[in-house]
Amino acid sequence: MDMVFTTLAHHHTADIIEKKSRFIADAFPIRSVADAEAAIAAVRQAHPAARHHVYAYRIGVGVPYERFSDDGEPSGTAGRPVLEVMRKQGIDNALVVVTRYFGGILLGANGLVRAYTEAAAAALTAAPKLRCQPMVEIVVTCDYSHYGKLEYQLAQAGIALRDPNFADTVSFRVIVPDEHAQQTAQQFAD
């Protein structure tokens, strides 16, 4: 199973107006249901006068845990469209809350779907993304005579050398993608 996924770097907000109704989409990176519930509560507290706080979230990789709420909008017109935007953009471990301030004009089912979809897409498209993958820490111990060469080769490969300790020998840590760990460890041994 591929454990690489895309999530949000940080909270991002976008805002659209549809027939005088204001839709504010807040997109958050999350790691748990508790994170999602806390962010939803914070949005509700920030917008107490809003009519609806529609949300959708995806947690996990592979087959993520998904949840959505129409929060009083007609069934299927709000939460599911927001979730579909997240699926289409391939965003995991994230929450989108779309807050609606009613503008006095009814939008109808199609108008609601369009507005919630557009608001969620605006927030997710503009939000900075992170590509995440499993990483492995390798602890390396070597003689001083090999340290300079290893340091140079790591720099050339774009691998950061961390926490060097200079004692009788030199030890340090490197963090590499899990898929390259065995190959990298073998290169150190060679």
C-alpha positions as CSV (number, residue, x, y, z in Angstrom):
1,M,0.0,0.0,0.0
2,D,1.3,3.4,-0.9
3,M,1.7,5.5,2.2
4,V,2.5,8.8,0.4
5,F,-0.3,11.4,0.8
6,T,-0.9,15.1,0.4
7,T,-2.2,17.3,3.2
8,L,-2.3,21.0,4.0
9,A,0.7,22.8,5.3
10,H,-1.5,25.0,7.5
11,H,-4.9,26.6,8.0
12,H,-6.2,28.5,4.9
13,T,-9.4,30.5,4.3
14,A,-11.3,31.4,1.1
15,D,-14.4,33.4,0.8
16,I,-17.1,33.6,-2.0
17,I,-20.4,35.4,-2.4
18,E,-23.3,33.7,-4.1
19,K,-26.6,35.7,-4.5
20,K,-25.8,37.8,-1.4
21,S,-25.0,34.7,0.7
22,R,-21.4,34.6,2.0
23,F,-19.6,31.3,2.1
24,I,-16.4,31.2,4.1
25,A,-14.3,28.0,3.7
26,D,-11.7,27.2,6.3
27,A,-9.4,24.3,5.4
28,F,-7.3,22.7,8.2
29,P,-4.6,20.0,8.4
30,I,-5.8,17.5,11.1
31,R,-4.5,14.2,12.5
32,S,-7.5,13.0,14.4
33,V,-11.3,13.2,15.0
34,A,-10.5,15.3,18.1
35,D,-8.5,17.8,15.9
36,A,-11.5,18.0,13.6
37,E,-14.0,18.5,16.4
38,A,-11.8,21.2,18.0
39,A,-11.5,23.1,14.7
40,I,-15.2,22.9,13.9
41,A,-16.0,24.2,17.4
42,A,-13.5,27.1,16.9
43,V,-15.1,28.0,13.6
44,R,-18.6,27.9,15.2
45,Q,-17.3,30.2,18.0
46,A,-15.7,32.6,15.5
47,H,-18.9,32.9,13.5
48,P,-21.8,32.6,16.0
49,A,-24.3,34.5,13.8
50,A,-23.8,32.2,10.7
51,R,-26.7,30.1,9.7
52,H,-24.7,26.9,8.8
53,H,-21.3,25.4,9.4
54,V,-21.0,22.6,6.9
55,Y,-18.0,20.3,7.1
56,A,-16.2,17.3,5.7
57,Y,-13.0,15.6,6.7
58,R,-10.7,12.8,5.8
59,I,-8.3,11.1,8.2
60,G,-5.8,8.3,7.5
61,V,-4.1,7.0,4.4
62,G,-5.2,4.3,1.9
63,V,-8.9,4.0,2.9
64,P,-9.4,7.1,5.0
65,Y,-12.0,7.7,7.6
66,E,-14.4,10.2,6.1
67,R,-17.2,12.2,7.7
68,F,-19.4,15.1,6.6
69,S,-22.3,17.2,7.8
70,D,-24.9,19.3,6.0
71,D,-25.6,21.2,9.2
72,G,-29.2,21.9,8.5
73,E,-28.9,22.4,4.7
74,P,-31.0,20.1,2.5
75,S,-29.6,16.5,2.5
76,G,-26.7,16.0,0.0
77,T,-26.4,19.7,-0.9
78,A,-23.5,20.7,1.3
79,G,-21.3,18.2,3.2
80,R,-21.0,15.6,0.5
81,P,-20.0,18.1,-2.2
82,V,-17.3,19.5,0.1
83,L,-16.1,15.9,0.7
84,E,-16.1,15.3,-3.1
85,V,-13.8,18.3,-3.6
86,M,-11.3,16.8,-1.1
87,R,-11.4,13.5,-2.8
88,K,-10.9,15.0,-6.3
89,Q,-7.9,17.1,-5.1
90,G,-6.5,14.0,-3.3
91,I,-6.3,15.8,0.1
92,D,-6.0,13.6,3.2
93,N,-5.7,14.3,6.9
94,A,-7.7,17.5,6.4
95,L,-10.9,19.3,7.4
96,V,-12.9,21.8,5.4
97,V,-15.6,23.9,7.2
98,V,-17.8,26.1,5.0
99,T,-19.6,28.7,7.0
100,R,-22.7,30.3,5.4
101,Y,-24.2,33.7,6.2
102,F,-27.6,33.7,4.5
103,G,-28.1,36.7,2.2
104,G,-31.9,36.5,1.9
105,I,-32.1,34.8,-1.5
106,L,-32.9,31.0,-1.7
107,L,-30.3,29.3,-3.8
108,G,-32.1,26.0,-4.5
109,A,-30.4,22.6,-4.3
110,N,-28.3,23.1,-7.4
111,G,-27.2,26.5,-6.2
112,L,-26.2,25.2,-2.8
113,V,-24.2,22.3,-4.3
114,R,-22.4,24.8,-6.6
115,A,-21.7,27.3,-3.9
116,Y,-20.4,24.8,-1.3
117,T,-18.3,23.1,-4.0
118,E,-16.8,26.4,-5.2
119,A,-16.0,27.6,-1.7
120,A,-14.3,24.3,-0.7
121,A,-12.4,24.2,-4.0
122,A,-11.2,27.8,-3.5
123,A,-9.8,27.1,-0.1
124,L,-8.2,23.8,-1.0
125,T,-6.7,25.0,-4.3
126,A,-5.0,28.0,-2.8
127,A,-3.9,26.3,0.4
128,P,-0.2,25.3,0.6
129,K,0.3,21.5,0.4
130,L,2.6,19.0,2.0
131,R,3.5,15.7,0.4
132,C,4.1,13.3,3.2
133,Q,5.7,9.9,3.3
134,P,7.0,7.5,5.9
135,M,10.6,8.3,6.9
136,V,13.3,6.3,8.7
137,E,16.1,7.5,11.0
138,I,19.5,6.0,10.5
139,V,22.2,6.4,13.1
140,V,25.7,6.4,11.6
141,T,29.0,5.9,13.4
142,C,32.3,6.3,11.6
143,D,36.0,7.1,12.0
144,Y,37.1,10.7,11.6
145,S,38.9,9.6,8.4
146,H,35.5,8.8,6.7
147,Y,33.5,11.7,8.1
148,G,34.5,14.4,5.6
149,K,33.7,12.1,2.6
150,L,30.3,11.1,4.1
151,E,29.4,14.7,4.9
152,Y,30.2,15.7,1.3
153,Q,28.2,12.8,-0.2
154,L,25.2,13.5,2.0
155,A,25.2,17.1,1.0
156,Q,25.4,16.2,-2.7
157,A,22.4,13.8,-2.2
158,G,20.4,16.6,-0.3
159,I,20.3,14.6,2.9
160,A,20.7,16.6,6.1
161,L,23.2,15.4,8.7
162,R,21.7,15.8,12.2
163,D,23.1,16.0,15.7
164,P,26.8,15.2,15.0
165,N,28.6,13.9,18.0
166,F,32.4,14.0,18.0
167,A,34.0,11.6,20.5
168,D,36.4,8.7,19.9
169,T,34.3,8.2,16.7
170,V,31.8,10.5,14.9
171,S,28.1,9.6,15.1
172,F,25.2,11.4,13.5
173,R,21.7,10.8,12.3
174,V,20.1,11.1,8.9
175,I,16.4,10.8,8.0
176,V,15.5,9.3,4.7
177,P,12.3,8.0,3.0
178,D,11.4,4.5,4.1
179,E,11.6,3.3,0.5
180,H,15.3,4.3,0.4
181,A,16.4,3.2,3.9
182,Q,18.0,-0.1,3.0
183,Q,19.8,1.3,0.0
184,T,21.1,4.2,2.1
185,A,22.2,2.0,5.0
186,Q,24.0,-0.3,2.5
187,Q,25.8,2.8,1.0
188,F,27.0,3.7,4.5
189,A,28.2,0.2,5.1
190,D,30.1,0.2,1.8
